[in-house]
Amino acid sequence: LFYEENELLINPFLKNKQAWPRFILQKMDWTIRDQDSYPGVLYSRNSYTGEGRQIESMRNIFGEDIMSGSVNAEYTEFNKPDKIKEKFPAIFHFLPKLEKLEKIIHSPVTVEFATETFNNKSLFAVLQLNKSEMTGRAILMAAIEMYKEKLIEATDIIDLIQTYHLKQVFSPTIDEKDLDKQKLFCSGFAILPRSAISVNIYFSAEQALKAKKNGEKVGFCKEEFVPSDTVVMSEVDAIISLNPAAIHVVTACMRYGVQAFLNLEKQGVHLKSKQLINKDNTSINEGDWITLNSTTKSIYLGKAKMRPARLLQFVDGKEVELENGKEIVFKKLAKAYQKYQEIIERLKQSEIAGFNELIKILRNEKDNNNAQHFTNEWFKRNEQEYTEQILKCELGSHQEQQSIFLLLSLENKVNFFKKIIPICIERNLQGYTAGSFMVGRFLTIMLPVAFWKNFSEAEILFLLNESVLFDKYIHILYEVGERNISKARHKILQEGLQEINLRTSNTKNFTSLKLAFNNWDKLNKIVSFKLDVETTKLIEELKLPYGKLYDYTKPWSLSKLQKICDEEKISLPDENQQ
């Protein structure tokens, strides 16, 4: 019954594949037989440090007691197997399998097990086997060590060491002197450990995206986040949820390296009329600065003064004051990071073909010039693959695709559109079917006059139409409801977007097109695809004199047009010029 009523919710996780509920029958070990029987979790690499192995276990209890957190399990850390031979003989005999499992799975592994002992014989049962979730420090150390041991390849490194791992290691921290001045607003559960960030808070997707477009550091706050919110979550810098979040929120935050604080309602925090109010009746208004600190698991009022991470300074060769024992750790981490950078540089110089590998490498590239050069060289070798990849985009992947597009040179941007436009027209792809509105998304930035001069009237018409369809998608995201985007997706495919009227248009975003092109009357006569009615309205607006689009009597309005003209090195058009 749940599956039938929530099929649209489940489909995104199954990537729209047909599936039916199943029963799983599982034989359980008797871990409460005696003190030599026990459940637990075995980590092939220490999940906190990356060095050695780790056991989380407790004698004579059921396994769910550990998984639910209802008991305080005992932690055993060890480097040499002999250390656990007497205390955990069943685990000792299983240890040789760990390296084989790591090589098969290409990752450190976490083994959920149960051991039942009877008549001096132990049965070691593997209940679950997963890739390990580790701290940034741990995965950096473990991945490099596994690479040296030839258990994984260089391409596995960029799979294992994610953006959020590096953010944990190199994230700025709040200046200790400033930390004492911070006024506590509330506590919460933080997703990413060892990170701190100051953001402007917003309570709607529309305002959050608008602020982000204006260059602000944005924290998006809601009572509850749902799978469709990943479209917005990937764009912002922090997530604040009043309710406990589902796994998709955690996964998205870890993937994009976005800090998240969850379950604020447990601390007596509530939302009311675009205000976040705590148990002491202190309020935060939309647009206010707040600071999230996962180390203290706290949210503070105002903007904090940050200082660079000590490890980053250490890696850069700067003198850093360290506590006793820390220098050894920092030296090991610095050495591992240096090796990681060497691996990434070698991967850049090799002809990687995969789009996903490109994204992973760019996530870790700090130098924008290097990123641009690498991306453009990759594009020249893989133009067809890139085009097909864009057409396969799904909602929620816009941010990564946009970041790649922005790195392309003007020439390659033109080449991309020159390639994708005829494909879309030939295959009858538009809006949602053209990469989930990705083609229109690329046009949200103002492209220069030199860009538009490369396209014919038919191509310009297609691009304007895609821009309108993207705006309509955003309209649905805002108005139909972020919670119901899965149903909205079906509505888009079944009913189309023709009935949606846009309240505002992005006419001024095409000022550079207007400066490059003036044969507007010809556009509507060459339609070779289904043209949205709002596209016709956009063309009519672009035909208007410049004085209708910009108020020449008001400096603040005219200065915007003047700035565009200055950048293009052309004279300001007359206000009556069309």
Legacy VTK file of the C-alpha trace (Angstrom):
# vtk DataFile Version 3.0
C-alpha trace
ASCII
DATASET POLYDATA
POINTS 578 float
0.000 0.000 0.000
2.815 2.447 0.861
4.524 1.708 -2.465
1.336 2.273 -4.457
0.587 5.573 -2.702
4.165 6.894 -2.873
5.402 5.609 -6.223
6.364 9.124 -7.395
8.470 9.616 -4.259
10.273 6.305 -4.709
10.852 6.576 -8.473
13.716 9.114 -8.279
15.718 6.705 -6.113
15.048 3.878 -8.600
15.745 6.205 -11.583
12.221 5.455 -12.857
12.847 1.710 -13.166
9.841 -0.503 -12.487
10.145 -2.297 -9.151
7.907 -4.142 -6.708
8.080 -4.633 -2.937
10.082 -7.664 -1.847
10.483 -9.758 1.301
13.984 -10.410 2.635
14.368 -13.521 4.784
17.507 -13.569 6.900
18.899 -16.055 9.409
20.269 -14.349 12.526
23.045 -15.489 14.818
22.348 -15.912 18.530
24.593 -13.166 19.915
23.165 -13.361 23.423
24.199 -16.964 24.013
27.128 -16.078 26.313
30.010 -13.652 26.884
31.871 -15.108 23.882
29.008 -14.193 21.534
28.639 -10.637 20.294
27.459 -8.436 17.427
29.420 -5.466 16.125
30.965 -3.452 13.344
34.462 -3.998 11.945
36.174 -1.173 10.060
38.960 -2.135 7.663
40.460 1.336 8.281
39.948 3.450 11.382
37.008 5.714 10.512
38.395 8.654 12.537
42.138 8.544 11.827
42.493 6.301 8.758
45.325 4.397 10.453
44.899 0.872 11.752
41.594 -0.958 12.150
38.662 -0.512 14.477
35.993 -2.665 16.164
32.744 -1.436 17.678
31.169 -4.223 19.734
29.560 -5.372 22.983
29.212 -8.795 24.567
25.992 -10.744 24.926
23.560 -8.240 23.332
21.426 -8.050 20.194
22.904 -6.279 17.181
20.072 -3.749 16.950
21.085 -2.407 20.371
24.328 -1.175 18.819
22.723 0.088 15.607
20.016 2.003 17.462
22.506 3.530 19.880
20.643 2.202 22.915
23.889 0.875 24.426
27.365 2.365 24.617
29.475 0.005 22.535
33.117 -0.627 23.293
35.692 0.649 20.782
38.844 -1.319 20.081
41.545 0.201 17.878
44.473 -1.886 16.696
47.288 -1.916 14.156
48.567 -5.465 14.625
46.178 -8.467 14.391
47.763 -10.211 17.391
46.335 -7.498 19.650
42.800 -8.910 19.206
43.591 -12.615 18.798
42.512 -13.611 22.291
39.686 -11.132 22.833
38.113 -11.484 19.354
39.282 -14.824 17.881
36.486 -14.973 15.275
37.340 -11.478 13.981
41.058 -12.347 14.024
40.462 -15.207 11.555
38.390 -12.921 9.297
41.016 -10.136 9.066
42.883 -11.582 6.020
39.669 -11.140 4.009
39.604 -7.356 4.517
42.281 -6.481 1.959
40.561 -8.695 -0.625
37.250 -6.966 0.061
38.868 -3.535 -0.220
40.344 -4.487 -3.586
36.970 -5.725 -4.854
34.969 -2.742 -3.585
37.697 -0.134 -4.262
37.158 1.408 -0.848
37.712 0.935 2.875
34.926 -1.357 4.068
32.612 -1.525 7.047
31.504 -5.013 8.044
28.438 -5.455 10.221
28.835 -8.879 11.818
27.497 -11.275 14.406
29.516 -13.906 16.255
27.933 -16.889 17.990
30.159 -19.168 20.090
29.217 -22.680 21.208
31.451 -25.506 22.449
34.565 -23.386 21.798
33.602 -22.921 18.145
32.710 -19.495 16.770
30.517 -18.692 13.784
31.405 -15.325 12.221
28.505 -14.116 10.085
28.715 -11.104 7.755
25.369 -9.336 7.958
26.174 -6.259 5.883
29.115 -5.010 3.868
29.388 -1.347 2.874
31.850 1.303 1.821
33.039 3.078 4.952
31.858 6.549 5.912
34.950 8.300 7.260
36.142 11.687 8.427
38.122 13.841 6.002
41.372 13.114 7.790
40.681 9.370 7.803
39.762 8.969 4.127
42.732 11.080 3.016
45.142 8.889 4.989
43.403 5.609 4.128
42.946 6.246 0.399
46.576 7.207 -0.139
47.771 4.182 1.851
45.490 1.858 -0.174
46.860 3.369 -3.387
50.429 2.676 -2.228
49.385 -0.889 -1.353
47.983 -1.229 -4.927
44.516 -2.050 -3.622
42.941 0.809 -5.616
43.705 2.767 -8.812
44.371 6.482 -9.202
40.817 7.033 -10.537
39.459 5.508 -7.300
41.108 8.327 -5.344
38.738 10.944 -6.787
35.798 8.689 -5.938
36.884 8.198 -2.340
38.086 11.708 -1.438
35.053 13.916 -1.923
34.639 17.690 -1.693
33.220 17.506 1.818
36.220 15.487 3.010
38.645 18.194 1.916
36.375 20.857 3.411
36.579 19.078 6.752
40.374 19.110 6.612
40.876 22.594 5.172
37.722 24.444 6.213
38.328 27.853 7.853
37.596 27.981 11.561
36.172 30.725 13.734
38.880 32.894 15.222
39.215 31.878 18.881
39.107 35.507 20.023
35.896 36.051 18.048
34.304 32.778 19.204
33.857 34.103 22.743
31.927 37.081 21.350
29.401 34.946 19.444
25.839 34.966 20.779
24.334 31.479 20.800
20.988 31.082 19.020
20.509 27.312 19.256
22.132 23.912 18.928
21.543 21.297 16.254
22.828 18.164 14.556
25.584 19.014 12.047
26.173 16.881 8.946
29.763 17.862 8.154
32.191 17.714 11.080
34.937 20.287 11.611
33.487 23.082 9.520
32.259 26.612 10.134
30.576 29.126 7.845
28.744 32.457 8.057
25.726 32.879 5.740
22.718 35.068 5.082
19.583 33.092 5.942
16.572 32.779 3.598
13.295 30.895 3.995
12.181 30.334 0.386
13.869 28.819 -2.639
13.113 31.915 -4.696
14.813 34.326 -2.271
17.702 31.928 -1.620
18.499 31.561 -5.323
18.069 35.281 -5.923
20.526 36.083 -3.116
22.979 33.485 -4.410
22.795 35.042 -7.868
23.711 38.371 -6.238
26.876 36.820 -4.827
25.760 36.281 -1.212
26.719 33.374 1.029
23.316 31.727 1.430
21.772 29.523 4.110
18.441 27.978 3.051
16.107 27.277 5.981
12.881 25.233 5.919
10.801 23.218 8.328
11.381 20.096 6.263
13.429 19.168 3.208
12.232 16.642 0.623
13.975 14.911 -2.358
12.997 17.654 -4.819
14.828 20.243 -2.695
18.168 18.906 -3.935
17.663 21.185 -6.954
18.084 24.183 -4.625
20.360 22.545 -2.058
23.123 22.132 -4.630
23.113 25.899 -5.228
23.418 27.224 -1.662
26.156 27.250 0.985
24.294 25.864 4.015
21.065 24.053 4.901
19.043 24.572 8.091
16.176 22.150 8.750
13.790 22.317 11.691
12.938 18.634 11.335
15.222 15.599 11.250
16.243 15.142 7.620
15.917 12.089 5.428
18.892 10.369 3.850
18.638 12.405 0.609
19.469 15.597 2.523
22.519 14.008 4.120
23.651 12.544 0.793
23.226 15.833 -1.067
25.091 17.819 1.581
27.995 15.379 1.590
28.110 15.315 -2.199
28.260 19.089 -2.581
30.167 19.828 0.607
27.255 21.900 1.936
27.017 22.283 5.710
23.657 21.357 7.217
22.127 21.726 10.669
19.125 19.502 11.382
16.391 18.974 13.956
16.302 22.537 15.323
12.707 22.041 16.488
14.064 19.745 19.204
15.759 22.861 20.638
12.472 24.769 20.645
13.125 26.646 17.380
10.216 27.435 15.049
9.446 29.396 11.877
6.895 32.204 11.872
6.293 34.922 9.253
9.767 34.747 7.705
11.421 34.710 11.108
13.354 31.968 12.855
12.528 32.118 16.569
14.251 30.206 19.393
12.972 29.132 22.802
14.078 32.460 24.330
11.986 34.322 21.719
15.092 35.667 19.985
14.364 36.069 16.281
16.375 35.943 13.058
14.934 37.802 10.076
15.296 36.818 6.446
18.643 38.053 5.101
20.310 38.230 8.547
23.811 36.869 9.067
24.163 33.660 11.081
27.189 31.461 11.785
27.129 27.660 11.775
29.858 25.873 13.714
29.797 22.079 13.572
32.624 21.752 16.094
30.404 23.212 18.823
27.214 21.964 17.098
25.852 25.494 17.424
24.274 28.292 15.399
25.255 31.831 16.389
23.796 35.240 15.606
25.787 37.430 13.233
28.862 37.015 11.062
31.988 35.535 12.605
35.602 36.354 11.873
37.270 33.344 10.269
40.872 32.217 10.174
42.465 29.720 7.745
42.692 26.096 8.826
45.940 25.326 10.624
46.625 22.314 8.398
46.341 24.491 5.285
48.870 26.896 6.763
51.098 23.957 7.707
50.912 22.527 4.176
51.826 25.961 2.779
54.970 25.949 4.923
53.828 28.587 7.397
54.731 28.393 11.078
51.806 27.001 13.083
51.519 26.633 16.843
50.594 23.006 17.583
49.705 21.085 20.729
51.809 18.137 21.905
51.544 15.215 19.486
49.792 17.245 16.784
52.938 17.850 14.737
53.284 14.152 13.915
49.656 14.020 12.757
50.023 17.193 10.675
53.183 15.879 9.000
51.415 12.638 8.042
48.400 14.534 6.697
50.556 16.989 4.786
52.471 14.117 3.192
49.222 12.325 2.259
47.786 15.517 0.788
50.941 16.131 -1.240
50.626 12.615 -2.685
46.940 13.231 -3.383
47.799 16.393 -5.352
50.421 14.483 -7.364
47.818 11.857 -8.278
45.302 14.518 -9.324
47.913 16.271 -11.507
48.747 12.991 -13.258
45.049 12.349 -13.884
44.691 15.825 -15.411
47.520 15.136 -17.823
46.027 11.818 -18.889
43.212 11.757 -21.415
40.334 10.990 -19.085
37.203 10.385 -21.143
34.480 10.365 -18.507
32.393 13.413 -17.710
32.005 12.289 -14.089
35.784 12.052 -13.699
36.073 15.600 -15.033
33.627 16.888 -12.419
35.396 15.082 -9.599
38.784 16.479 -10.557
37.424 20.021 -10.911
35.832 19.862 -7.456
39.323 19.714 -6.049
40.928 22.326 -8.326
41.486 25.582 -6.450
43.154 27.538 -9.286
40.460 28.837 -11.655
42.923 29.349 -14.528
44.034 25.721 -14.286
40.410 24.603 -14.159
39.563 26.603 -17.291
42.527 25.256 -19.255
41.860 21.654 -18.205
38.115 21.889 -18.973
38.580 23.413 -22.410
41.194 20.848 -23.421
38.862 18.089 -22.243
35.950 19.620 -24.168
37.920 19.670 -27.429
38.571 15.942 -27.087
35.072 15.039 -25.890
32.672 17.495 -27.532
30.192 14.814 -28.584
30.193 13.099 -25.199
29.699 16.420 -23.415
26.723 17.272 -25.636
25.076 13.888 -25.067
25.767 14.156 -21.321
23.933 17.486 -21.174
20.925 15.973 -22.947
20.796 13.214 -20.301
20.859 15.631 -17.353
18.319 15.138 -14.587
16.820 17.713 -12.252
19.212 18.254 -9.370
22.422 18.137 -11.422
22.205 21.709 -12.740
24.853 23.179 -10.463
27.673 20.914 -11.585
26.738 21.285 -15.247
26.605 25.071 -14.921
30.021 25.185 -13.277
31.527 23.244 -16.207
29.826 25.481 -18.790
31.113 28.647 -17.127
34.680 27.364 -17.470
34.371 26.966 -21.238
35.930 29.591 -23.484
33.687 31.749 -25.683
34.699 29.673 -28.705
33.775 26.416 -26.981
30.481 27.819 -25.679
29.597 28.690 -29.266
30.729 25.254 -30.504
28.605 23.565 -27.854
25.405 25.385 -28.836
26.177 24.936 -32.539
26.301 21.197 -31.904
23.347 20.782 -29.560
20.780 22.979 -31.355
20.468 20.833 -34.533
20.419 17.660 -32.399
17.517 19.012 -30.328
15.566 20.107 -33.415
16.167 16.798 -35.196
15.173 14.711 -32.128
12.335 17.074 -31.171
13.878 17.826 -27.772
12.754 20.891 -25.814
12.733 22.063 -22.206
12.495 19.029 -19.957
13.505 16.572 -22.686
16.494 18.762 -23.629
18.528 17.863 -20.568
15.896 18.820 -17.969
15.965 22.520 -19.019
19.766 22.562 -18.934
20.080 24.278 -22.330
17.941 27.167 -21.061
19.806 27.232 -17.757
23.054 28.062 -19.580
21.413 31.245 -20.883
20.739 32.694 -17.421
24.075 34.476 -17.620
24.487 37.428 -20.007
26.604 36.158 -22.884
28.642 38.719 -24.831
27.795 40.333 -28.180
30.542 38.264 -29.839
28.704 35.108 -28.756
25.391 36.042 -30.367
26.982 37.117 -33.675
27.800 33.442 -34.381
24.168 32.318 -34.632
21.530 32.403 -37.328
17.972 33.678 -36.807
16.696 30.099 -36.409
19.326 29.254 -33.803
18.642 32.478 -31.851
14.932 31.671 -31.848
15.620 28.190 -30.456
17.811 29.561 -27.672
15.252 32.203 -26.681
12.593 29.501 -26.520
14.782 27.309 -24.278
15.369 30.276 -21.974
11.608 30.788 -21.616
11.043 27.087 -20.893
13.683 27.189 -18.160
11.978 30.245 -16.610
8.703 28.319 -16.617
10.367 25.396 -14.874
11.648 27.769 -12.165
8.116 29.166 -11.932
6.831 25.656 -11.214
9.564 25.113 -8.661
8.482 28.253 -6.804
4.718 28.261 -7.284
3.544 24.657 -7.652
5.604 23.697 -4.641
9.041 22.369 -3.894
7.497 19.410 -2.092
5.575 18.270 -5.181
8.245 18.619 -7.850
7.996 14.893 -8.681
4.330 15.368 -9.528
5.185 18.632 -11.264
7.685 16.725 -13.405
4.913 14.429 -14.590
2.654 17.408 -15.204
5.350 19.015 -17.381
5.593 15.894 -19.517
1.849 15.271 -19.714
0.423 18.785 -20.012
3.389 20.868 -21.157
4.169 24.417 -20.101
1.963 26.398 -22.477
-0.586 27.311 -19.804
1.954 28.943 -17.508
2.162 32.730 -17.827
5.370 34.329 -16.616
4.811 37.423 -14.440
8.199 38.850 -15.368
10.606 38.173 -18.216
14.379 38.182 -18.355
14.462 40.604 -21.296
17.386 42.609 -19.913
19.427 39.432 -19.693
19.422 39.512 -23.512
20.643 43.089 -23.834
23.858 41.846 -25.467
21.743 39.934 -28.007
19.785 43.124 -28.753
23.072 44.960 -29.308
24.192 42.231 -31.737
20.944 41.537 -33.616
17.999 43.592 -34.894
16.142 41.427 -37.415
13.374 40.584 -34.927
10.487 40.491 -37.441
12.102 37.581 -39.255
12.247 35.315 -36.203
8.583 34.349 -35.959
8.538 33.455 -39.671
11.178 30.715 -39.505
9.798 28.464 -36.760
10.782 24.818 -37.257
9.749 23.610 -33.786
7.022 24.160 -31.202
7.310 27.772 -30.083
6.117 28.782 -26.612
3.711 31.720 -26.538
5.917 33.471 -23.948
8.818 33.370 -26.416
6.777 35.505 -28.815
6.174 37.981 -25.970
9.914 38.036 -25.190
10.716 38.838 -28.826
8.149 41.667 -28.817
9.824 43.129 -25.728
13.270 42.859 -27.310
11.952 44.834 -30.305
11.139 47.802 -28.052
13.389 50.897 -28.083
16.193 50.911 -25.507
14.387 53.739 -23.710
11.552 51.335 -22.883
13.905 48.783 -21.358
16.140 51.240 -19.506
15.052 54.599 -18.069
17.438 57.118 -19.604
16.273 59.797 -17.127
17.430 57.779 -14.096
21.180 57.292 -13.625
20.807 54.039 -11.692
18.942 52.475 -14.643
20.996 53.956 -17.468
24.255 53.037 -15.733
23.411 49.334 -16.135
23.177 49.686 -19.901
26.253 51.924 -19.966
28.245 49.269 -18.100
27.292 46.631 -20.689
28.258 48.942 -23.537
31.580 49.791 -21.891
32.417 46.110 -21.460
31.545 45.516 -25.119
33.460 48.667 -26.163
30.516 50.059 -28.111
28.746 53.403 -27.855
25.539 53.845 -25.900
22.533 53.426 -28.246
19.960 56.195 -28.617
16.930 55.739 -26.366
14.629 55.591 -29.436
16.744 53.001 -31.207
15.167 49.570 -31.494
LINES 1 579
578 0 1 2 3 4 5 6 7 8 9 10 11 12 13 14 15 16 17 18 19 20 21 22 23 24 25 26 27 28 29 30 31 32 33 34 35 36 37 38 39 40 41 42 43 44 45 46 47 48 49 50 51 52 53 54 55 56 57 58 59 60 61 62 63 64 65 66 67 68 69 70 71 72 73 74 75 76 77 78 79 80 81 82 83 84 85 86 87 88 89 90 91 92 93 94 95 96 97 98 99 100 101 102 103 104 105 106 107 108 109 110 111 112 113 114 115 116 117 118 119 120 121 122 123 124 125 126 127 128 129 130 131 132 133 134 135 136 137 138 139 140 141 142 143 144 145 146 147 148 149 150 151 152 153 154 155 156 157 158 159 160 161 162 163 164 165 166 167 168 169 170 171 172 173 174 175 176 177 178 179 180 181 182 183 184 185 186 187 188 189 190 191 192 193 194 195 196 197 198 199 200 201 202 203 204 205 206 207 208 209 210 211 212 213 214 215 216 217 218 219 220 221 222 223 224 225 226 227 228 229 230 231 232 233 234 235 236 237 238 239 240 241 242 243 244 245 246 247 248 249 250 251 252 253 254 255 256 257 258 259 260 261 262 263 264 265 266 267 268 269 270 271 272 273 274 275 276 277 278 279 280 281 282 283 284 285 286 287 288 289 290 291 292 293 294 295 296 297 298 299 300 301 302 303 304 305 306 307 308 309 310 311 312 313 314 315 316 317 318 319 320 321 322 323 324 325 326 327 328 329 330 331 332 333 334 335 336 337 338 339 340 341 342 343 344 345 346 347 348 349 350 351 352 353 354 355 356 357 358 359 360 361 362 363 364 365 366 367 368 369 370 371 372 373 374 375 376 377 378 379 380 381 382 383 384 385 386 387 388 389 390 391 392 393 394 395 396 397 398 399 400 401 402 403 404 405 406 407 408 409 410 411 412 413 414 415 416 417 418 419 420 421 422 423 424 425 426 427 428 429 430 431 432 433 434 435 436 437 438 439 440 441 442 443 444 445 446 447 448 449 450 451 452 453 454 455 456 457 458 459 460 461 462 463 464 465 466 467 468 469 470 471 472 473 474 475 476 477 478 479 480 481 482 483 484 485 486 487 488 489 490 491 492 493 494 495 496 497 498 499 500 501 502 503 504 505 506 507 508 509 510 511 512 513 514 515 516 517 518 519 520 521 522 523 524 525 526 527 528 529 530 531 532 533 534 535 536 537 538 539 540 541 542 543 544 545 546 547 548 549 550 551 552 553 554 555 556 557 558 559 560 561 562 563 564 565 566 567 568 569 570 571 572 573 574 575 576 577
